[in-house]
Each structure stands twice: as structure tokens, then as C-alpha cells.
Amino acid sequence: MEHIPAAAWLTEAASAAPQHGAGNLLRIVLVVMVLGCALTAWFLLRGYKQKDD
């Protein structure tokens, strides 16, 4: 594994960014899906809570 200076790595990453396509959009969609599933599961399962009166 070779050592790449930080400036060279940063410029290489910036020049490759347009080639990645919908990476950020896909991350956002996945995060929203996971949060939506967790919220839906909480909403549906909260009715099954046992009340000890």
C-alpha cells in the first residue's frame, strides 16, 4: 500500500466525484427507508404493550 499525500488524494477524489452517479441520492433513500421502517415498526408494535393495572 503506497502513501498518497492528502492533497493528491483530495484532488483525485474531487475529480472522480461526477463519475459516481447517484451515490448520495442512494444513501439518502436508504437512510430514509431504514428510519421509516423503524418508525412504522414502533408505531405498529406499541399497541401490543402490556399494561399491568
Beta strands, then each sheet from edge to edge (+ up, - down):
end
